[in-house]
Amino acid sequence: DVKVTQSSRYLVKRTGEKVFLECVQDMDHENMFWYRQDPGLGLRLIYFSYDVKMKEKGDIPEGYSVSREKKERFSLILESASTNQTSMYLCASSLLADPARIGNTIYFGEGSWLTVV
Amino acid sequence: DAKTTQPNSMESNEEEPVHLPCNHSTISGTDYIHWYRQLPSQGPEYVIHGLTSNVNNRMASLAIAEDRKSSTLILHRATLRDAAVYYCILRDGGSVGGGFKTIFGAGTRLFVKA
């Protein structure tokens, strides 16, 4: 069975702290994603990665960075957490899409609820 | 980037069919239409996808307009467990290396009444 595992389900951090959200997938997928989800705003893409050490900005990268040192692991980093980063964070993965954009399933983790106080 | 438009919410009675609409008037010729749903306190899960022809699977059916500018997800008999947020998305192509961005909107929240 396919699996995307997020290391922490619930976190509470203080303003200014450095926060690491870890995500691991066991499907040998090339693509991995980080989204945040806020009420009424749907899922917004923060960063994605299409290969080890490769990353691209999504729609809202400000205040975040990512790391992809191994194929199965994609980390989201909040260098200095702020209260407006309180949110639910979702990690996802999918197989590499070919240039013809064939349909391709995205698998999500269960989410990490981050509260910054 | 091609975008989708969905109603904010819809309501259905249990055991009745549900038709969830999605508009994607700027879809490109090779964009696939995907539907995902998100149950409470969970990450989204795949429901169905298609390119031009209507598609059926054990979860739902997908009806795609001939001009591909809209599509409809059909749940044939809604159950209480189908209460979720449904997302219609387009697979948006290509950065260097073959990767792609995937944009989710706010989706449609489906309420199912017993």
Interface residues (C-beta under 8 A of the other chain):
Chain A: V4 E30 N31 F33 Y35 G40 L41 G42 L43 R44 L45 F48 S49 Y50 D51 M54 E56 G58 D59 L90 A92 S94 L96 A97 D98 P99 A100 R101 I102 G103 N104 T105 I106 Y107 F108 G109 E110 G111
Chain B: T30 D31 Y32 H34 Y36 S41 Q42 G43 P44 E45 Y46 H49 G50 L51 Y87 R91 G93 G94 S95 G97 G98 G99 F100 K101 T102 I103 F104 G105 A106 G107
